[in-house]
Amino acid sequence: MPDRPIRFLLVDDVAENLIALEALLVRDGLEIHKARSGAEALELMLSQDFQLAFVDVQMPGMNGYELAELMRGTERTRGIPIIFVTAAELSEARRFRGYEAGGVDYIFKPIDPVILQSKADVFFRLGRQAKDLERQRDELREAARTRDLALASLRAHADNSPLALVECDDDLTVHGWSMGAERILGIPPAAMIGQPLAHAGLFTDKTLAMLTNWIAGADSLARHTAEVVAETPAGQIHAELYGSVLTDPGSGRASLSLQLLDVTERHRAEEVRSLLVGELNHRIKNTLANVQAIARQTLRHSGDLDDFGARFSGRLQALARAHSILSDVTWSSASLDELLDDLIRAGTLDPDSLHRSGPQIGLSPENTLRMALVLHELVTNAAKYGALSVPEGRIRLHSAVENGELTLVWHEIGGPPVTLPAAPGFGSTLIEAGTGDHDASVDWRPEGAVWTIRIRNGFSCAAPAGSGPAALPGKGAGPAGVITGCRVLLVEDEPLVAMDVTCELEDAGAALVRLAQTVDEAIAAADAGQIDVALLDGNLAGQPVDRVAETLARRKIPFCFVSGYGKEHLPRAFADTPVLTKPVDPGALLDVICRIRARQVAGT
């Protein structure tokens, strides 16, 4: 199965177009099939599995849209992604028809080889990953089958088995001790045969009592399993324990057969996996919370739905492209130049209008995502109102590192005269907040705006570089008077999430006493007092929040967790504390505050 190729299907009635597409897509491990009509394509798809289909829109007889609709109506072909190929300018209605028919994207003629290969590479890699998963599934199935055979022949191959086999009578005196038991538990048979199982000191009193109960409850046949910890001469191990209790028909006495499997490595792997899954959930939910915040704040500052759609789409695309950059570097460190080059590749920024100076800067994943949004807003504002709104306008971006602080200066020149805005828009607010606990300020000079952004952590510096070119839920179930005037401490290190939650609290009448973005800031705010309710993130810049929770509890400040982590990854001493999962539902947020405040009023 790993050697099976990835298959793409090319559908076009013009043979020359098929040859050209094939030449651009050919690569090792890719098998390309061609069809000159919709009917021929359907015949191929019914006999072969394809990971992607390039379908020409304009074909005689059955056009591309009709073929896509037929594919979506057939179970076997329904899951094949479709990229439409067309030379015609598409109206919104025709574009919508393509997506409605099941298309995932469009390629326009004349075809840009880079765009074609980039889009095809995504589906090629997805296909490879799917086949790898199939191979791993088969391997896991084979491993399970082998395990079952080993258990079935346990008694015949006890000494060679990976299990420790121990035989005891009804008072837990040992009568059998296999070589597997010696190997796993570190005690030879001679030291255990005829001795009570407790003699070795392997198991706790609780485990020994459990084994006694297994024997006492024995019927004609009884099987038991448990996970236990054993203290061997070589150290502690985690083990799966299998027990089989049999009653001798003649004497009526019971015997216990124990099979013990060392799963220490698996136990450790599961702990690591649990931590990784928790971190993944935290990262995903933080991303979703950021998207929610962007959507809602964009909606607040948009004049109409078209304006909202354009702004929201641009910000979301900036965030998505930053994620792609980080994926390419396995979420390590991306450079500021990569973010700028990405804006240039996207057509948002003209390289001839940009002058860069200063050292090469590497950014942490968190700063990469935030800076992607900041740069998007700077470029968008410059294109609408500033230097990039006229052909002669230019941008100077200078980076410098002094005293452990990174300073970025965005200077617009050559644009129309600048006047101080009557009120800051969301874009400006996002720039100021988008760098987290760092500083951002603007100087509205007549000749062009100058933004200065200072970052104190989460960056690295290389050698100097030369110059270069749906409706939301309601506002909570509690009475408005309960929340009005409520003094809230918000402990959150994601600035967009903090901004969004702050707006919801203020709209409901609450008063934000303080925003804390680090553990030390949160503890200091709790110690300062005058707080009615605290909202506590489950992780602050990679640090657990146990100390913060303990301080809030000691100060008798009620709180709830607002986190992308599940309960299992939050402080265990506060398992009964309410948890709001990111992205935050504003109705649930206000409802929790109402319930906390109601308990305060009741004096409980």
C-alpha positions in Angstrom: 0.0 0.0 0.0 2.8 2.6 0.7 3.9 2.2 -2.9 0.5 3.0 -4.4 0.8 6.3 -6.3 -1.3 9.4 -5.8 -3.7 9.9 -8.8 -4.9 13.2 -10.3 -7.5 13.3 -13.1 -7.3 16.0 -15.8 -10.5 16.6 -17.8 -10.5 18.8 -20.9 -11.8 18.3 -24.4 -8.6 19.9 -25.9 -5.7 17.4 -26.1 -3.1 20.2 -26.1 -4.4 21.5 -22.8 -4.2 18.1 -21.2 -0.6 17.7 -22.4 0.3 21.2 -20.9 -1.3 20.5 -17.6 0.4 17.1 -17.3 3.8 18.6 -18.1 3.3 21.1 -15.2 2.1 18.6 -12.7 4.4 15.6 -13.3 6.4 14.5 -10.3 7.6 11.3 -8.6 4.8 9.4 -7.0 2.0 11.1 -9.0 0.0 9.2 -11.5 -1.9 11.4 -14.0 -5.0 10.2 -15.9 -6.6 12.2 -18.7 -10.2 12.3 -20.0 -11.5 14.2 -23.1 -15.1 14.4 -21.9 -17.3 14.2 -18.8 -18.5 10.7 -19.6 -14.9 9.4 -20.0 -14.0 11.1 -16.7 -16.9 9.4 -14.9 -15.9 6.0 -16.3 -12.3 6.5 -15.0 -13.5 7.6 -11.5 -15.6 4.5 -11.1 -12.6 2.3 -11.6 -9.8 4.3 -10.0 -9.3 6.3 -6.8 -8.4 10.0 -7.4 -7.1 12.5 -4.9 -7.8 15.5 -7.1 -9.6 16.4 -10.4 -8.8 19.4 -12.6 -12.0 20.0 -14.7 -12.3 22.4 -17.6 -15.5 24.5 -17.2 -16.2 24.8 -21.0 -16.6 21.4 -22.6 -19.1 20.3 -25.3 -21.8 18.0 -24.3 -21.3 17.8 -20.5 -19.6 21.0 -19.2 -17.5 21.1 -16.0 -20.3 22.2 -13.7 -22.6 19.4 -14.9 -19.8 16.8 -14.4 -19.2 18.1 -10.8 -22.9 17.8 -10.0 -22.9 14.2 -11.2 -19.8 13.5 -9.2 -21.5 14.8 -6.0 -24.5 12.6 -6.7 -22.4 9.4 -6.7 -21.0 7.9 -3.5 -17.7 6.8 -5.0 -16.9 10.2 -6.5 -18.4 12.5 -4.0 -15.2 13.0 -2.0 -12.9 13.9 -4.9 -11.8 17.5 -4.7 -12.4 19.5 -7.9 -10.4 22.5 -9.1 -12.2 24.2 -12.1 -10.0 25.4 -15.0 -11.4 28.3 -17.1 -10.3 31.0 -19.4 -13.4 33.1 -18.9 -14.0 35.9 -16.4 -16.4 34.6 -13.8 -19.4 36.5 -12.6 -20.4 36.0 -8.9 -23.3 33.8 -10.0 -21.0 31.5 -12.1 -18.4 31.4 -9.4 -21.1 30.5 -6.8 -22.4 27.8 -9.1 -19.0 26.2 -9.2 -18.6 26.1 -5.4 -22.2 24.9 -5.1 -21.4 22.1 -7.5 -18.6 21.0 -5.2 -15.6 22.8 -6.5 -12.9 23.8 -4.0 -11.0 26.3 -6.2 -10.5 27.9 -9.7 -7.4 28.0 -11.9 -7.5 30.7 -14.6 -6.0 30.4 -18.1 -3.3 31.3 -19.1 -2.2 29.1 -16.2 0.4 30.4 -13.8 2.7 27.3 -13.2 3.6 28.4 -9.6 0.0 28.8 -8.6 -1.0 25.5 -10.2 1.9 23.5 -8.6 1.3 25.1 -5.2 -2.4 24.2 -5.2 -1.7 20.7 -6.6 1.0 20.1 -4.0 -1.5 20.6 -1.1 -3.7 17.8 -2.4 -0.7 15.6 -3.3 0.6 15.9 0.3 -2.9 15.2 1.7 -3.1 12.1 -0.4 0.2 10.9 0.8 -0.8 11.5 4.4 -4.1 9.5 3.9 -2.1 6.6 2.5 0.3 6.7 5.4 -2.6 6.6 7.8 -4.0 3.6 6.0 -0.7 1.9 6.2 -0.4 2.7 10.0 -4.0 1.4 10.5 -3.1 -1.9 8.9 0.1 -2.1 11.0 -1.9 -1.5 14.2 -4.4 -4.2 13.2 -1.6 -6.6 12.6 -0.1 -5.8 16.0 -3.4 -6.4 17.7 -3.7 -9.8 15.9 -0.2 -10.8 17.0 -1.0 -9.8 20.6 -4.1 -11.9 20.6 -2.2 -15.0 19.3 0.4 -14.5 22.1 -2.2 -14.4 24.8 -3.9 -17.5 23.4 -0.6 -19.5 23.6 0.5 -18.0 26.9 0.7 -21.2 28.9 2.5 -23.1 26.2 5.2 -20.4 25.9 5.2 -18.9 29.4 8.9 -18.6 29.7 9.3 -16.9 26.4 6.3 -14.7 26.8 6.5 -10.9 27.3 4.1 -11.5 30.2 5.0 -12.3 33.8 3.0 -15.4 34.8 2.3 -15.9 38.5 0.2 -18.8 40.0 -1.2 -18.4 43.6 -3.5 -20.4 45.8 -6.5 -19.0 47.7 -4.3 -17.4 50.5 -2.0 -15.7 47.8 0.9 -18.2 48.4 3.0 -18.4 45.2 3.1 -21.7 43.4 4.3 -20.6 40.0 6.7 -17.9 38.9 7.7 -17.8 35.2 10.9 -16.6 33.6 8.9 -13.7 32.3 8.0 -12.8 35.9 11.7 -12.9 36.8 12.6 -10.7 33.8 9.9 -8.1 34.5 9.8 -8.1 38.3 13.5 -8.7 38.9 13.0 -11.6 41.4 14.1 -15.2 40.6 11.6 -18.1 41.1 13.5 -19.7 43.9 13.0 -16.6 46.1 9.2 -16.6 45.6 7.9 -20.2 45.2 6.1 -21.2 48.5 6.2 -17.7 49.8 3.2 -15.3 50.2 2.9 -12.8 47.4 3.3 -10.0 49.9 6.8 -11.3 50.8 8.3 -9.7 47.7 7.0 -6.2 48.6 6.0 -5.7 45.0 2.4 -4.6 45.5 0.7 -2.2 47.9 -1.7 -3.4 50.5 -4.6 -2.0 48.4 -3.5 -4.2 45.4 -3.1 -7.3 47.6 -6.6 -6.6 49.1 -8.0 -6.4 45.5 -6.5 -9.8 44.7 -8.0 -11.3 47.8 -11.4 -10.0 46.8 -11.0 -11.5 43.4 -10.5 -14.9 45.0 -13.3 -14.5 47.5 -15.8 -13.7 44.8 -14.8 -16.6 42.6 -17.4 -18.6 40.7 -16.7 -21.5 38.4 -14.9 -19.1 36.2 -13.9 -15.4 36.8 -11.7 -13.0 34.9 -10.4 -9.7 36.2 -8.2 -6.9 35.0 -6.6 -3.9 36.6 -3.8 -1.4 36.2 -1.3 -1.4 39.1 2.1 0.0 40.1 4.8 -2.5 41.2 7.9 -1.6 43.2 10.6 -3.9 41.7 14.3 -4.0 42.8 15.1 -2.0 39.6 12.4 0.7 40.3 8.7 1.4 39.9 6.9 0.1 36.9 3.3 0.5 35.6 1.6 -2.8 34.7 -1.6 -4.2 33.3 -2.7 -7.1 35.5 -4.9 -9.9 34.2 -6.4 -12.3 36.7 -8.2 -15.6 36.2 -9.8 -17.3 39.2 -10.7 -21.1 39.0 -12.3 -23.3 41.6 -11.0 -26.9 42.0 -14.1 -29.2 41.7 -12.6 -31.7 44.1 -11.3 -29.6 47.0 -13.4 -26.5 46.4 -10.4 -24.3 46.8 -9.7 -21.4 44.4 -6.5 -20.6 42.6 -5.5 -17.3 41.0 -3.5 -17.0 37.8 -2.0 -13.6 37.2 -0.6 -12.3 34.0 1.3 -9.0 34.3 2.4 -6.9 31.3 4.9 -4.1 31.8 3.3 -1.0 30.1 5.7 1.6 31.7 6.8 3.0 28.3 3.3 3.1 27.1 2.2 4.9 30.2 4.8 7.5 29.8 3.9 7.8 26.1 0.3 8.3 27.1 1.2 11.1 29.5 3.2 12.8 26.8 0.4 12.3 24.3 -2.1 13.8 26.8 0.1 16.8 27.3 0.5 17.2 23.5 -3.2 16.9 22.9 -3.9 19.4 25.6 -1.4 21.8 24.1 -2.9 21.3 20.6 -6.4 21.9 21.9 -5.2 25.1 23.6 -3.5 26.4 20.5 -6.5 25.5 18.2 -9.0 27.1 20.6 -6.9 30.2 21.0 -6.8 30.5 17.2 -10.6 30.1 17.0 -11.0 32.7 19.8 -8.8 35.1 17.8 -10.9 34.5 14.7 -14.1 35.1 16.7 -12.6 38.3 18.1 -11.6 39.5 14.6 -15.1 38.8 13.3 -17.0 40.5 16.0 -14.7 43.5 16.2 -14.7 43.9 12.4 -18.5 43.8 12.5 -18.5 46.5 15.1 -16.5 48.8 12.9 -18.1 48.0 9.5 -20.6 50.2 7.7 -22.4 47.3 5.9 -22.1 43.6 5.1 -19.9 44.1 2.0 -17.5 46.3 4.0 -17.5 43.6 6.8 -16.9 40.8 4.3 -13.9 42.5 2.7 -12.2 43.5 6.0 -12.9 40.2 7.7 -11.7 38.2 4.7 -8.5 40.2 4.5 -7.7 39.8 8.2 -8.6 36.1 8.1 -6.4 35.5 5.1 -3.5 37.3 6.8 -3.8 35.0 9.8 -4.1 32.0 7.6 -1.0 32.8 5.6 0.9 33.3 8.8 -0.2 29.9 9.9 1.1 28.5 6.6 4.5 30.2 7.2 4.7 28.7 10.7 3.7 25.3 9.4 6.6 25.4 6.9 9.1 26.0 9.8 7.3 23.5 12.1 6.1 26.2 14.4 9.6 27.3 15.4 10.6 30.8 14.3 9.5 32.8 11.2 11.3 35.9 10.0 9.8 39.4 9.6 11.0 39.3 6.0 8.9 36.2 5.3 5.8 38.1 6.5 6.6 41.0 4.2 7.4 38.7 1.3 4.1 37.0 1.9 2.3 40.3 1.5 4.1 40.9 -1.7 3.3 37.5 -3.1 -0.4 38.0 -2.1 -0.4 41.2 -4.2 -1.2 43.4 -1.1 2.2 45.2 -1.1 4.2 46.5 -4.1 7.9 45.6 -3.5 9.0 48.8 -5.3 7.1 50.8 -2.7 8.9 49.2 0.3 12.3 50.1 1.6 13.6 47.8 4.4 16.5 48.4 6.6 17.9 46.9 9.8 18.9 43.4 10.9 17.1 40.2 10.0 14.5 39.5 12.7 13.1 36.2 13.7 9.8 36.1 15.5 8.3 33.5 17.9 5.1 31.8 16.7 2.9 34.0 18.9 4.6 37.2 17.6 4.4 35.9 14.0 0.7 35.6 14.1 0.2 38.9 15.8 2.7 40.7 13.5 0.9 39.2 10.4 -2.3 41.0 11.5 -0.4 44.2 12.4 1.4 44.4 9.0 -1.9 43.6 7.2 -3.6 46.5 9.0 -0.7 48.9 8.3 -0.7 48.0 4.6 -4.5 48.2 4.3 -4.6 51.6 6.0 -1.7 52.9 3.9 -3.5 51.7 0.7 -6.8 53.3 1.7 -5.7 56.6 3.2 -1.9 56.8 3.3 1.2 56.6 1.2 0.2 53.5 -0.8 -3.0 55.3 -2.0 -0.9 57.2 -4.6 1.6 55.9 -7.1 4.5 58.0 -5.7 4.0 56.9 -2.1 6.6 54.9 -0.3 7.0 52.9 2.9 10.2 52.8 5.0 10.4 50.0 7.5 13.3 50.1 9.8 14.1 47.5 12.5 16.6 47.9 15.3 17.6 46.0 18.5 18.8 48.0 21.4 19.1 47.0 25.1 17.3 43.7 24.4 14.3 45.5 22.8 13.2 45.3 19.2 11.9 48.5 17.6 10.1 48.5 14.3 9.4 51.9 12.6 6.8 52.1 9.8 7.2 55.4 8.1 4.9 56.5 5.3 6.1 59.2 2.9 4.9 60.7 -0.4 1.2 60.2 0.3 -1.6 62.7 0.7 -1.5 65.1 3.7 -2.3 63.3 6.9 -4.9 64.5 9.4 -5.6 63.1 12.9 -8.5 60.6 12.7 -11.6 61.7 14.5 -11.8 58.3 16.2 -9.5 55.3 16.0 -10.8 52.4 14.0 -10.5 48.7 14.7 -7.4 48.5 12.5 -5.5 51.1 14.6 -6.7 49.5 17.8 -5.6 46.1 16.5 -2.2 47.5 15.7 -1.8 48.9 19.2 -3.1 45.7 20.8 -1.8 43.2 18.3 1.6 43.0 19.8 0.4 41.7 23.1 2.2 43.3 26.1 4.5 45.2 23.8 4.2 48.9 23.0 2.8 50.4 19.8 2.3 54.1 19.1 1.6 56.4 16.1 2.7 59.9 15.2 0.2 61.5 12.7 2.7 63.7 10.8 1.3 65.8 7.9 3.7 64.2 5.5 2.8 60.6 6.6 2.0 58.5 9.6 4.8 57.0 11.6 4.1 53.8 13.6 6.6 52.7 16.3 6.3 49.2 17.6 8.5 47.9 20.5 8.8 44.2 21.3 10.6 43.1 24.4 10.6 39.4 24.0 9.8 36.6 21.5 12.3 37.6 18.8 15.8 36.9 17.6 18.3 39.0 15.6 20.6 38.0 12.8 23.2 40.0 10.8 22.1 43.4 9.3 20.2 43.1 6.1 20.5 45.5 3.2 17.8 47.8 1.9 15.2 46.1 -0.3 12.2 46.6 -2.1 -24.2 34.1 12.0 -26.0 35.6 15.1 -24.3 35.4 18.4 -25.8 34.0 21.6 -27.6 36.3 24.0 -26.1 38.3 26.8 -26.5 35.8 29.7 -29.3 34.5 31.8 -28.8 36.6 34.9 -30.3 40.0 35.7 -28.5 43.0 34.3 -28.3 44.6 37.7 -26.1 41.7 39.0 -23.4 42.4 36.5 -23.7 46.2 36.4 -20.7 47.7 38.3 -19.1 44.3 38.8 -15.4 44.7 39.2 -13.6 42.2 37.0 -10.0 41.1 36.8 -9.2 39.6 33.3 -6.1 37.4 33.2 -5.5 36.8 29.5 -2.3 36.9 27.4 -4.0 36.9 24.0 -4.7 40.6 23.2 -7.5 40.1 20.7 -9.3 37.8 23.1 -8.8 40.2 25.9 -10.2 43.1 23.7 -13.3 41.0 22.8 -14.0 39.9 26.3 -13.5 43.5 27.6 -16.1 44.8 25.1 -18.6 42.2 26.2 -18.1 43.0 29.9 -18.4 46.7 29.3 -21.5 46.3 27.1 -23.1 44.4 30.0 -22.2 47.1 32.5 -19.3 45.5 34.2 -16.1 47.4 35.1 -12.7 46.0 34.0 -10.5 46.7 37.0 -7.3 45.4 35.3 -6.0 43.3 32.5 -3.2 41.0 33.5 -1.1 39.2 30.9 1.5 37.4 33.0 1.4 35.3 36.2 3.2 38.0 38.2 0.8 40.7 37.0 -2.2 38.6 37.9 -0.9 37.9 41.4 -0.1 41.6 41.9 -3.7 42.5 40.8 -5.2 39.9 43.1 -3.2 41.2 46.0 -4.3 44.8 45.3 -7.9 43.8 46.0 -11.1 45.6 45.0 -12.1 42.7 42.7 -15.5 41.0 42.6 -14.8 38.3 39.9 -11.7 37.1 38.1 -11.5 35.5 34.6 -8.4 33.3 34.5 -6.8 31.9 31.4 -5.5 28.3 31.7 -1.9 29.2 30.5 0.0 32.4 30.3 2.8 32.5 27.8 3.6 28.8 28.5 3.4 29.1 32.3 0.7 27.3 34.4 -1.6 29.4 36.4 -1.7 27.4 39.7 -0.1 30.3 41.7 -2.7 32.7 40.4 -5.6 30.4 41.3 -4.1 29.8 44.7 -3.8 33.6 45.3 -7.3 34.3 44.2 -8.6 31.5 46.5 -6.6 32.9 49.4 -8.0 36.4 48.8 -11.5 34.9 48.6 -11.9 36.2 45.0 -14.3 34.0 43.1 -13.1 33.1 39.6 -13.7 30.9 36.6 -11.2 29.6 34.0 -11.4 30.9 30.4 -9.1 28.5 28.5 -8.5 26.4 25.4 -7.3 23.6 27.8 -9.7 20.9 29.1 -10.2 20.4 32.8 -7.5 17.7 32.9 -4.8 20.3 32.1 -6.0 23.0 34.6 -4.9 23.2 38.2 -6.1 20.0 39.9 -6.8 21.6 43.2 -9.6 23.7 41.5 -11.4 20.9 39.7 -14.8 22.3 40.9 -14.1 25.8 39.4 -16.3 26.7 36.4 -14.5 26.4 33.0 -15.4 28.5 29.9 -13.9 27.0 26.7 -12.4 29.2 24.0 -13.7 30.6 21.8 -15.8 32.2 24.5 -19.6 32.3 24.2 -20.5 35.8 25.5 -23.8 34.5 26.8 -22.1 31.7 28.8 -19.5 34.2 30.1 -22.0 36.6 31.5 -24.1 33.8 32.8 -21.2 32.5 34.8 -20.5 35.9 36.2 -24.1 36.3 37.1 -24.1 33.0 39.0 -20.9 33.9 40.8 -22.3 37.3 41.8 -25.6 35.8 42.9 -23.7 33.5 45.3 -21.8 36.5 46.6 -25.0 38.4 47.2 -26.5 35.4 49.0 -23.4 35.2 51.2 -22.4 31.6 50.2 
